Amino acid sequence: MSDEERTVETLREQTPPSVARDIGITVVFLLFAATFLVLSEQFAGNRISQYDPGSSLWPRAALLVIVAAGLLNLVLLYQRAKTNDESVLPAFSSEVMTLTGKQRQYVLAITISVVFFLSQDYVGFFVSAPIFLFVFSYAIGYRNLVKLTVFSIVTGLIVFFLFRNVVNIALPYGTGPFREISIWAANLF
């Protein structure tokens, strides 16, 4: 097998299982982003001074980028489906329910991400971010435990510090002992 054939094989492994699935995932992200964009309206007037852009500026900017990228992705997927003569609607068969190893990793990564986001109110960002980064990286195939541990802790601390002190966005502290740990860490910075 030549290098070119290996490269093509690798690129095929990285593509989504089908255009229809990718469109479905993109639509779900667009719906969530649009919902959060509408909900962020309630924070639009919260300002410290007249020069403060408000607490909704950065979340709204990120949501607008997600919406724009999602719409662009839909256009590109539609063009790809039209070029390859693929259907944009999912075909439900036994083949859809059978997942390869890479597809299982993909579903596991999405599941871990959802659990991370849902745990924010209870565990808080400071505690959950390093755990999430470690578990997520391990799930997608990185196995060096020492590097994973250092990466997870350092990246979690950097993001917490940047959001808290540079961007001035409060991250969830969690409840109970997790809240105490987050407050202790915030006071260190």
KOLDO-668604 format. One line per field, with one value per residue (C-alpha): residue number from 1; x, y, z; residue in three letters. Coordinates in steps of 0.25 Angstrom, whole numbers. Layout:
BEGIN
resi: (NUM; ...)
u: (X; ...)
v: (Y; ...)
w: (Z; ...)
resn: (ALA; ...)
This chain:
BEGIN
resi: (1; 2; 3; 4; 5; 6; 7; 8; 9; 10; 11; 12; 13; 14; 15; 16; 17; 18; 19; 20; 21; 22; 23; 24; 25; 26; 27; 28; 29; 30; 31; 32; 33; 34; 35; 36; 37; 38; 39; 40; 41; 42; 43; 44; 45; 46; 47; 48; 49; 50; 51; 52; 53; 54; 55; 56; 57; 58; 59; 60; 61; 62; 63; 64; 65; 66; 67; 68; 69; 70; 71; 72; 73; 74; 75; 76; 77; 78; 79; 80; 81; 82; 83; 84; 85; 86; 87; 88; 89; 90; 91; 92; 93; 94; 95; 96; 97; 98; 99; 100; 101; 102; 103; 104; 105; 106; 107; 108; 109; 110; 111; 112; 113; 114; 115; 116; 117; 118; 119; 120; 121; 122; 123; 124; 125; 126; 127; 128; 129; 130; 131; 132; 133; 134; 135; 136; 137; 138; 139; 140; 141; 142; 143; 144; 145; 146; 147; 148; 149; 150; 151; 152; 153; 154; 155; 156; 157; 158; 159; 160; 161; 162; 163; 164; 165; 166; 167; 168; 169; 170; 171; 172; 173; 174; 175; 176; 177; 178; 179; 180; 181; 182; 183; 184; 185; 186; 187; 188; 189)
u: (0; 6; 6; -4; -14; -11; -14; -27; -31; -28; -36; -48; -47; -48; -60; -74; -81; -91; -96; -109; -103; -94; -106; -114; -103; -101; -116; -116; -104; -111; -124; -116; -108; -121; -128; -116; -115; -130; -128; -116; -125; -128; -114; -112; -115; -105; -94; -84; -82; -86; -73; -75; -80; -89; -89; -95; -85; -75; -85; -94; -81; -78; -92; -92; -79; -86; -98; -90; -81; -93; -100; -87; -86; -100; -97; -84; -91; -103; -93; -85; -98; -102; -88; -87; -102; -104; -117; -118; -129; -125; -128; -131; -126; -119; -106; -109; -109; -95; -84; -69; -58; -56; -71; -72; -61; -69; -82; -74; -67; -81; -87; -75; -77; -91; -89; -78; -87; -99; -89; -85; -96; -93; -78; -73; -63; -51; -53; -60; -51; -38; -46; -54; -41; -34; -46; -49; -34; -34; -47; -41; -29; -18; -12; 0; -6; 5; 4; -11; -11; -2; -9; -23; -19; -10; -21; -32; -24; -21; -35; -40; -30; -33; -48; -47; -37; -35; -49; -56; -66; -70; -70; -79; -74; -83; -89; -85; -70; -68; -72; -62; -51; -55; -55; -42; -36; -42; -36; -22; -23)
v: (0; 13; 26; 32; 21; 21; 36; 34; 23; 32; 43; 34; 29; 44; 47; 46; 33; 39; 53; 50; 48; 60; 69; 63; 67; 81; 83; 79; 89; 100; 98; 98; 111; 118; 114; 119; 132; 135; 132; 141; 153; 154; 157; 168; 179; 175; 185; 190; 204; 210; 206; 191; 183; 174; 160; 155; 160; 148; 137; 143; 145; 130; 126; 134; 128; 114; 118; 124; 111; 102; 109; 108; 94; 91; 97; 89; 76; 79; 82; 69; 61; 66; 64; 49; 46; 44; 45; 56; 49; 37; 23; 15; 1; -10; -4; 10; 3; -4; 5; 3; 6; 20; 22; 17; 27; 38; 34; 33; 46; 53; 46; 50; 64; 64; 59; 69; 81; 75; 74; 88; 93; 82; 80; 93; 96; 96; 82; 76; 82; 74; 61; 63; 66; 53; 44; 50; 49; 35; 31; 36; 28; 35; 25; 32; 34; 44; 53; 52; 56; 68; 73; 72; 79; 90; 93; 93; 103; 112; 112; 115; 126; 133; 133; 138; 149; 152; 151; 153; 142; 135; 120; 111; 108; 96; 92; 87; 83; 86; 100; 102; 96; 106; 118; 114; 113; 126; 134; 128; 136)
w: (0; -4; 5; -4; -1; 14; 14; 7; 16; 28; 23; 20; 35; 39; 31; 38; 35; 25; 20; 27; 41; 39; 35; 47; 57; 51; 52; 67; 69; 62; 70; 83; 79; 74; 87; 96; 87; 90; 105; 106; 103; 118; 121; 110; 120; 131; 131; 141; 135; 122; 115; 119; 107; 117; 122; 109; 99; 99; 100; 89; 80; 82; 79; 66; 62; 64; 56; 45; 44; 45; 34; 25; 29; 24; 11; 9; 13; 4; -8; -4; -4; -17; -23; -18; -21; -6; 2; 12; 20; 28; 24; 36; 35; 43; 37; 44; 57; 55; 59; 56; 67; 62; 62; 76; 80; 74; 81; 94; 92; 90; 103; 111; 107; 110; 124; 126; 122; 131; 143; 143; 153; 163; 161; 156; 145; 153; 158; 146; 135; 138; 140; 127; 119; 125; 122; 108; 104; 109; 102; 89; 90; 97; 107; 114; 128; 133; 121; 121; 136; 134; 122; 129; 141; 134; 123; 133; 142; 130; 125; 139; 141; 127; 129; 143; 142; 127; 121; 134; 132; 144; 142; 151; 164; 167; 181; 194; 195; 180; 182; 194; 185; 174; 183; 189; 175; 171; 183; 179; 166)
resn: (MET; SER; ASP; GLU; GLU; ARG; THR; VAL; GLU; THR; LEU; ARG; GLU; GLN; THR; PRO; PRO; SER; VAL; ALA; ARG; ASP; ILE; GLY; ILE; THR; VAL; VAL; PHE; LEU; LEU; PHE; ALA; ALA; THR; PHE; LEU; VAL; LEU; SER; GLU; GLN; PHE; ALA; GLY; ASN; ARG; ILE; SER; GLN; TYR; ASP; PRO; GLY; SER; SER; LEU; TRP; PRO; ARG; ALA; ALA; LEU; LEU; VAL; ILE; VAL; ALA; ALA; GLY; LEU; LEU; ASN; LEU; VAL; LEU; LEU; TYR; GLN; ARG; ALA; LYS; THR; ASN; ASP; GLU; SER; VAL; LEU; PRO; ALA; PHE; SER; SER; GLU; VAL; MET; THR; LEU; THR; GLY; LYS; GLN; ARG; GLN; TYR; VAL; LEU; ALA; ILE; THR; ILE; SER; VAL; VAL; PHE; PHE; LEU; SER; GLN; ASP; TYR; VAL; GLY; PHE; PHE; VAL; SER; ALA; PRO; ILE; PHE; LEU; PHE; VAL; PHE; SER; TYR; ALA; ILE; GLY; TYR; ARG; ASN; LEU; VAL; LYS; LEU; THR; VAL; PHE; SER; ILE; VAL; THR; GLY; LEU; ILE; VAL; PHE; PHE; LEU; PHE; ARG; ASN; VAL; VAL; ASN; ILE; ALA; LEU; PRO; TYR; GLY; THR; GLY; PRO; PHE; ARG; GLU; ILE; SER; ILE; TRP; ALA; ALA; ASN; LEU; PHE)
